[in-house]
Amino acid sequence: MNKTINQKAWFFVIPVFILVAFNAVVPLMTVVNYAFQDTFGNNVFMWEGTRWFKQILKSERFHAALGRQFLFTGIILLIQIPLGIAIALSMPKKGIGVPICLVLMSMPLLIPWNVVGAMWNIFALPEIGFLGHSLNDLGFDYNFTQQIGDAWFTTILMDVWHWTSLVVLLSYAGLQSIQPAYYQAAEIDGASKWAIFRYIELPKMKKVLTIAILLRFMDSFMIYTEPFVLTGGGPGNATAFLSIDLVKMALGQFDLGPAAAMSLIYFFIVLLVCWVFYNLMMRNEEQK
Amino acid sequence: MSKITLKDLSHSYLEKQNSNDDWALRNINIDWKDGGAYALLGPSGCGKTTLLNIISGLLNPTKGKVFFNNEDITLKTPVERNIAQIFQFPVIYDTMTVYNNLAFPLKNRGMPPNEIDKRVKEIAEMLELTKTLYNRASGLTADGKQKISLGRGLARSDVNVIMFDEPLTVIDPHLKWVLRSKLKELHQKINRTMIYVTHDQTEALTFADQVVVMHEGEIVQTGTPVELFEKPKHTFVGYFIGSPGMNIIPCEIQNGTAEVAGIKIPTNSEIKQKSNFSKTEIGIRPEFVSFSKDGIPVKIIKVSNTGRHKIIDTECKNGKIKILSHSSKEIPSGSAFLSFDKKYTYAYGDSRIIE
């Protein structure tokens, strides 16, 4: 193979480089800038070192938001992943049902975040919303604007409604790629339904499920718009997840230094969890 | 162990069948003895796998019945039929060890653990898998994986029939030989009915005592490898088996004898005067064609040397004729005359042999 060496080709990379610089690197560096300094406006900065980081890491408010965030992400993963797999397993494998199911499944994914929040807000209002009113009629004392449990319940339900489809679609793609011979062999081997799932379907879905879990982890860990529109972080701070808390700190209180430090910590947590998880999942693959 | 009978079997993948082309299988009748080694041979898409899946119970036939030991099992599931099937590419349970893969069909049938252990080790020994027995199955090479598939098929000692669906497709050529002779050896050792599906004539002819040749959903001939070679009952068999295949030359029937290019050809077929075929042909294998002083005049087009043999392409008025001769023999150039060995020359009417 003789490759033509032409360094001028690097010029073709420039547009992407500029784009990435302006939409990722420069804003991120601005945040880094704020995280280590203090400012009173007028472009006057004072060096603060790691003070904001120490402050955030010690702050109970941050601990509480981080706890709520992990709890929320944990719950929705525990619901969405098994539910998504179960729905994918029960979807038709061929025929007219396939496109119908796929379109129905994709619908929630196509709705903008703030619309989802607004929809569920109205849907769940205790006096006029269909869900809220029906629950109260059934004898439940339901009011997501005032009761912490109800607020969590509604937020989780909304996220499950919005995002389970993603897990379903990914799992379904994984299932469809399994050769029929595997099922035939299992049938001949006398495998039970559970054994087929455990030893054929689940291992074959491993890669798509890794992607699904990663995507759902990241998205739910960074969730902002939907709970902001639905509950506004309330009642009190009960559903103020990390990004809601961050925005409150940065734009509500204008504490730019601590907010920048928190952003960076937040960013590193997401990065770290994804990295650890991905490596754990892929470790077996490399051993092959 | 059992005898397998297929009666008037037809299958179509379509809901409604309008023409012959809509059938994947047509009127299959087979009688297979207990303990025999059989091969289903035919090109891709001729219905071999469909037939196999009907025998194993993965498919229900549109028409006809399947019998094991004279018992009608047409509607029974693969588990009830108690059969084993090995597929074209290795089907293994990725997350299990080799040992658990082999033990899986036994566990599912509730065999006691100590018996499973004994049996698995026996099978592993037979297939030379003992060294990797406790490794994860997904880490093995393609032929190692296919050995696992074979092993799972052989694990149960009471199966009625073991079926192989082109099992050596993914295996390297040199290992093909090893595994093929292993299968033959296994058949002699365990003496179970085996059905081997393939499109490779060498595989079919070396493995089986009886070869069933299929073409467009029909069985065109059943016989031993020698019968298929010496007396093909259908021009397709002549063409498909042997390398190069049989010469099929269009001919005219005049007064009970076949004529090619106006020259009478003596054949081993008894041709009746009153037969109205739309197409008549002469079939002769290249091995039985030789040069002579008179006979069919041909033009020599090409001579290719394969080492042991020479393949000579010639052309007569009615079409092309191939000749296979020893490398040492002199080949005339330009034009020549050909004669056919009468014993191996057959006339075919509408592709079927005239007897």
Boltz contact constraints between the chains, C-beta under 6 A:
constraints:
  - contact:
      token1: [A, 181]
      token2: [B, 87]
      max_distance: 6.0
  - contact:
      token1: [A, 181]
      token2: [B, 91]
      max_distance: 6.0
  - contact:
      token1: [A, 182]
      token2: [B, 91]
      max_distance: 6.0
  - contact:
      token1: [A, 184]
      token2: [B, 58]
      max_distance: 6.0
  - contact:
      token1: [A, 185]
      token2: [B, 91]
      max_distance: 6.0
  - contact:
      token1: [A, 187]
      token2: [B, 78]
      max_distance: 6.0
  - contact:
      token1: [A, 188]
      token2: [B, 78]
      max_distance: 6.0
  - contact:
      token1: [A, 188]
      token2: [B, 85]
      max_distance: 6.0
  - contact:
      token1: [A, 189]
      token2: [B, 104]
      max_distance: 6.0
  - contact:
      token1: [A, 189]
      token2: [B, 105]
      max_distance: 6.0
  - contact:
      token1: [A, 189]
      token2: [B, 108]
      max_distance: 6.0
  - contact:
      token1: [A, 190]
      token2: [B, 79]
      max_distance: 6.0
  - contact:
      token1: [A, 190]
      token2: [B, 108]
      max_distance: 6.0
  - contact:
      token1: [A, 190]
      token2: [B, 109]
      max_distance: 6.0
  - contact:
      token1: [A, 191]
      token2: [B, 108]
      max_distance: 6.0
  - contact:
      token1: [A, 199]
      token2: [B, 93]
      max_distance: 6.0
  - contact:
      token1: [A, 203]
      token2: [B, 94]
      max_distance: 6.0
  - contact:
      token1: [A, 203]
      token2: [B, 95]
      max_distance: 6.0
  - contact:
      token1: [A, 288]
      token2: [B, 139]
      max_distance: 6.0
